């Protein structure tokens, strides 16, 4: 009696190589390692043994890793991210990375640059109030990491006090703090208690902007109004570049524990920092 043992699909195709699946897609070729190269056979896997193309595509799409988004400056540390965002808010005249257009009359007036002594004194007084606030915040340290920024060498309050005393000795009346300085001081105090990431954005921009553009302003005012006298506000004890680097390192270390959302929130505060600092700067004119 003839055997009724079923023949597998693979055996069937192997024994009859002239029979091939009519499907044109996903051809798979096998070469037998048990026979010589001259006797190798080619055959196609039957369509019903293969994964449908659509299913294969879905699996591939779900298992592939989505590339991580890189933020400008991220590879160098979070301070570089803050610097990048800040530079974009400058005009092209102020920085090569600047993208801001000069539209407002106040900004056009700053470019003309016609400072007055009375305006400069208002600027110094309001600046001192802001620096007093910053130094008081890090001393109190509502959030423990604020204490990292004590005694950095960038502090300006004591220097400004000496400058205002010098003006007083020259016979000038020292004004009371005005609205821009008072408002900014209050904002900094509130942010420091409720929103540490936003506060750090202001902290960074105030100190680092003064060490760069602030010094340029000081030189221009000294040339036009003070017979080139250099005020204490624009002097630092020690190597300024090293003092700045020390603070960069501390800022980067603090930001390492932040989520991406917290970092983005910090960066989003940059424009507000520029707005309030700009209002104090315009007091000079």
Long-range contacts (C-beta under 8 A, 24 or more apart in sequence): 9-46, 9-49, 13-43, 13-44, 13-46, 14-41, 14-43, 17-41, 17-42, 17-43, 20-44, 21-45, 21-46, 21-47, 23-47, 25-53, 26-50, 26-53, 71-263, 77-248, 77-252, 77-255, 78-251, 78-252, 78-255, 78-256, 78-258, 78-263, 78-266, 79-204, 79-248, 79-251, 79-252, 79-255, 81-263, 81-267, 82-201, 82-204, 82-205, 82-251, 82-266, 82-267, 82-270, 83-208, 85-267, 85-270, 86-205, 86-208, 86-209, 86-270, 86-274, 89-270, 89-271, 89-274, 94-213, 106-278, 106-282, 109-282, 109-285, 110-281, 110-282, 110-285, 113-220, 113-285, 114-285, 115-220, 115-221, 115-224, 115-225, 115-284, 115-285, 116-225, 116-284, 116-285, 117-172, 117-225, 118-175, 119-283, 119-284, 119-285, 120-221, 120-225, 120-283, 120-284, 121-164, 121-167, 121-172, 121-174, 121-175, 122-175, 122-178, 122-283, 122-284, 123-280, 123-281, 123-283, 123-284, 124-160, 124-163, 124-164, 124-167, 124-233, 125-164, 125-174, 125-175, 125-176, 125-177, 125-178, 125-181, 126-177, 126-178, 126-180, 126-181, 126-182, 126-184, 126-280, 126-283, 127-156, 127-160, 127-181, 127-233, 127-280, 128-156, 128-157, 128-160, 128-161, 128-164, 129-177, 129-181, 129-182, 129-185, 130-181, 130-184, 130-185, 130-188, 130-206, 130-280, 131-155, 131-156, 131-157, 131-160, 131-206, 132-157, 132-185, 133-185, 133-188, 133-189, 134-188, 134-203, 134-206, 134-207, 137-188, 137-189, 137-192, 137-199, 142-192, 142-193, 143-192, 143-196, 145-196, 145-254, 146-192, 146-196, 148-250, 148-253, 148-254, 149-203, 149-247, 149-250, 152-207, 152-243, 152-246, 152-247, 152-250, 153-236, 153-237, 153-238, 153-243, 153-246, 154-207, 154-211, 154-236, 154-243, 154-244, 154-247, 156-210, 156-233, 159-231, 159-232, 159-233, 159-235, 160-232, 160-233, 162-232, 163-231, 163-232, 163-233, 166-231, 178-283, 180-276, 180-279, 180-280, 180-282, 180-283, 181-280, 183-276, 183-279, 184-276, 184-277, 184-279, 184-280, 187-276, 195-265, 197-258, 197-262, 197-263, 197-265, 197-266, 197-269, 198-265, 198-266, 198-269, 200-251, 200-254, 200-255, 200-266, 201-266, 201-267, 201-269, 201-270, 201-273, 202-269, 202-272, 202-273, 202-276, 204-251, 205-270, 205-273, 205-274, 205-277, 206-273, 206-277, 207-247, 208-244, 209-277, 211-236, 211-240, 211-244, 217-281, 217-284, 221-284
